């Protein structure tokens, strides 16, 4: 059967839908439109450069893997980026997957209204403010003549009150209408400032109509903001609402290592992994744990090791030994190989599923007290001989395939960290 553009993309979506969270799928994959299929190249259309950049940073590996399953190892993905500059229509731009970063489209003059406003929302300590300021700094660095302003909602409201007392509201609004990139932090606090919302509405309309960029941060999605005028909420929804969630385990390790590199610090890899695994609430706590560990090491003149890390982290999390279950290991392996949990239980001969199942059985035998029969029952009712065969297969592959061995050893470390 000949593959069509739609069938290839729909097959990719079917796989992706089982892997990513529903809200992320709806936000980042439903808006994508398949345009054309040329031999081993699938061309898709995305709404803007920002959308493309987010896909490249967070889902490029997943997209590559799913596309290769459909089109083979030489599969390639190309983007066409739709850019809406007010009422103008700009011809789509075709972009290769590799070699682009945020800087690529900050330089693009057409980018102003790609996603305007950009609303970044999420819980406390996840880096919303840092991200918004970083975007502003990058714009300012590459476009020195542009006026970029970061202001907290509290400061905005206080400024409005002061100008109101002095009968100078028009001056206040005029000042903000001169901004090229306006970044307002914590817009949820406008809920208690009705008149300030009126001023923000006027400023928003002027900037948006003038092709200026607005970036807003909030602890809630626009639809969940209470006490904010509906006309403002409607405008907040004109652009992109990006949910900032806690980084995954690997990203938390990268954050810690980057922080250490910036500060010229060193510590054992096992300690970094231990911190990354146990601190999973927000980035602020993650960095706080690192600073506390360094302080304890310096004050007590002790070298940083796993024992000291466990002692320090008691102030952040409960670190009592945990019993590892088969379900815990199944979840870890599924996340690692980007395989849906129910696939492990099905009778399928797909190589990637079979291998993930075999590794899970191997780890379950090594790290739990369950019998072979019980382990088999957790995989769709398979018997103990299947478990024995799976464990032996994993051992054999570890002896002959260095890459496979590295993957299994990395998973073993994850399980060990979970038990600490």
C-alpha positions, 0 to 999 in steps of 0.5 A: 500500500502506497504511503501518503502524506496524511497516512504517514503523519497520522501514524506518527501521531498515533505513536506520539499520542501514547507517549506525551501527555494529552495537554502537550499533545493538544498544544504542540502536535494537533496544530501541525499540518502535513504538507507533502511527502517527497520520498523519505522527506515529510514536510509539515507546517507549523504556526511560527518560528517559536513553535518550531523552536519549541518542537526542536528543543523538546520533541525533536528526538521523538519526532525523528524516531517516529518518522524513521519507523514510518519511512526508514533510517534515512527519514527527514523532517522539514518545516514550513513556518507560517508567519502572520504579520498582522493582516499580511500573509507571508509565504511559508519558509522551509527549514531543515530540522538541525542548526536552529535555536531561539537566536535564529528567529529573534533576528527575523523581522517577521517574528513580531506577531508569530505568537503575540502575546506569549503567555508563559505559565506554571507553578512556583520556581519553575523558571517562568521569570527567568525564561521571560527575562532571557528572551528579553535579554536576547532580543536586546542583545541582537537588537540594541535599538529596541526598547525592551522592558521587564516589569512585575505586575505589582510594580505596574499597578503601583506605578498606575496608582501613583500616576492616578493620584497625580492625574497623569494616567495618560502619561503612564499609558503613553510611556508603555505604548513606546515599548517594543517588547513588554514583559509583564511578570505574574499577571494573576495579581491584576485580579485585585486591580480593576482600574489597572486592567483598564490601562493594561487593556489600552496598552495591550491593544496599542502595542499589539496593533503596532506589531510590538511583542508582549510576553506575560507570565502567570501561575495559571493558564489564561482560562483559569485566571480569576478576577481578570476582565474577560476582554483581557483574557480574550487577548491573552488567548490570541497568542501562545500559552506555554505551560512550563512544567518541572524538567525531567530527570535528565534535564535536571541533571543538565541544569545542575551540571550547568550551574556547577560549570558556571560557578566553577564547582565539581562533585561526584556524578552519583551525587548530582544524579541523587539530587536530580532524582530526589528534588522534583518539585521545582528548579528553585528547590533544585538549586537550593539543594545544591547550594545547601550541600556546598555550604555544608561541605565548606562549613564542616570541611567535608568532601561532598559524597553521597552520604553528605548529600543524603544528610543535606537532602533530608531538609528538602525531601523524605529520603527513607529507603523505598521498596522498588516495585515491578510497576515502578520499574515498568514506568521507568523503562517506558519513560526511558524508551518512550514506550506506552505502558500497555504495549509492554503487556501486549503480544507484539513482536515489534523489536523495540517493545520486546526489548523494553519488556525483556529489560524490564523483566531483567531489572524486576528480577534484579531489584525486587523480591518477586518470584519469576511467576509473579514477574511474568504475571505483571506482563500480560500473564506470561509464564516464568520461562519467558522471564528466564529467557528475557533475563538471559537475552539481556545478559547476552546482549550486554556482553556483546553490545556496548550501547545496549549495555550502557542503556541497561546500566543507566536504567540500573542506576535510576532504579538504585536512585529510586530505592535510596 
